[in-house]
Structures are given as structure tokens and as C-alpha cells.
Amino acid sequence: MMNARADDDDDEKEAVGGFWDPPPAAGEGDRNPDRDWLRRAALAYLERYASSEANLVRVLRRKIRRREALAERPVLDPDKLIAEAVAACLRIGLLNDAVFAESKVASGARKGQSRRKMMAVLAQKGVERDLAEAVVERDAPSAVRAALVFARRRKLGPWRSPGRVVDDRGAREIAALCRAGHGYGIARAVVEMDMDAAERMLADDEEG
């Protein structure tokens, strides 16, 4: 059993190494343990989380700082090691900022995020503004639909619980929508809308 396990491990190491590494440069010396560790760390992170290229760079920088603190020694040429790890991830298709942005926008649409909120999320994750704007413009739902989806998730306006006391003209519910990036006019219209009209607008938007 132990021999079989060892063989499996050896096969996995060989496969991963061949999958990640470009052809060795002429005269290249021994393998750099920090480089190998960082590539494994990048792979482990991307197996758990979707990421943009810039976000992965930030994650790897944090990992290097922790490694240096624990080992009490510097990691040599960290910028080069990070660039190599990111390039390896790009080469095998684990990083794609366009696909990442599309996924974030789709997730935001299910949550009722406004376009402003989607842009903020993509900026925080390091997606370039031109790409973020293009994806949001193409894939994000209308402002009204986004506000309705948000209100339905938060049980505001037409979806508020029966018997809930609402302050003058639903000011707090309007404020909640505005804080989420929805415009005041749309927020007020949604809060004052009845259930039939809200559900009809959602259905019409899906069909359209």
C-alpha cells in the first residue's frame, strides 16, 4: 500500500511539474524552492477561488510576506517569482480577467447589485476599467430590474413582510436601495410599487 501511495505521489508531482513549467532555460541551475512553493500556492488558491490577475498578485505578495516572517529569511526576487507564477496560471488557462468579470457581473445580477456596485466590485478585484465597463454594459440587467431583484432579496417594498410598520413614504427602504447604489428615483418607485406590478415588470424584463 505504501509503495502504491508513493507511486501516486510521484506521478502527481511529475504531472504537475510538466503542466506548470516552461522548457528550462539554457544553463538553468537547481530548482528554486521558493518558486516551486509559490506556484503551488497560486494553484491551491485558484482551485478554491476565482480571481483576476491583479488580485492573484496581491494574494501572492501576502503569502510571501507570511513565508518570510515564518522562515525569518527573505524570499529572493519576489517580483520575478510572482510574475512567473502568474504567467504559468495564464498559460494553462486558470486566469482570465474577462471570464472573471463576466462571472462577477452574473453573480451581482442575481443579488440585485446596481451597475455602480458591480463596477466597484470589479475595481476592488483589480479588473481594468475598460474591461469592467464593457462587461457591465453588455451583461448587467436594467437599473429597474436590478433594484427590483435587490428589493425582493431584502423583502423591501412590494415584498415587505405583512404588518411591517413602514415609516413616512418608506424612507428607510429607499435609503437601503440608495446605499446599494440604486438611484433615488428608481428606489422610490420600487418601494411604492405593488406586488403585481413588480412581478409583472420582472417577468417582462426576463422575456425581453
Helices and strands as residue ranges (DSSP letters): H 2-20, H 33-48, H 53-71, H 78-91, H 97-111, H 115-124, H 129-139, H 143-154, G 157-159, G 168-170, H 171-179, H 184-192, H 195-207
